[in-house]
Amino acid sequence: MSGESVGIQEQTEGQYVDLRRIDLLESIQDEDQTWAKLAPRWCVTNPEPPWKVCLDATCDCLSAGGALDNLERRHAEDELETVYSAIPNPERQLLTLAHIMVSRGLLTEEELARQISAVRARLEAL
């Protein structure tokens, strides 16, 4: 992450997320690999990406476990809308969730990069 993260207890009132840019997520946003562009590659006509269900479930699990309340996450998504405005939903929701998790220390940028590499390797094997 570009700079030190602001801890939850240090955030100012009304701020739900550290708005500093995260280099890894910036590079992903710049790739412009949205579901609308990728689905035709696999001849898929469903407008919802297959990972959307996992994204929703992850958000629900984080809320149920007390790591990230749904209302707080939605407020943070609103704050990050300008950071990831170039990308449509649900990709923007995915990037903002990753941003929130990294900025709060729930996941490191390095762990996220490893997971992204693993997913890309599986996709390229298809």
Buried (B, 14 or more C-beta within 10 A) or exposed (E): BEEEBBEEEEBEEEEBBBBBBBEBBBEBBEEEBBBEEEBEEEEEEEEEBEBBEEBEEBBEEBBEEEEBBEEBBBBBBEBBEEBBEEBEBBBBBBBBBBBBBBBBEBBEBEEBBEEBEEEEEEEEEE
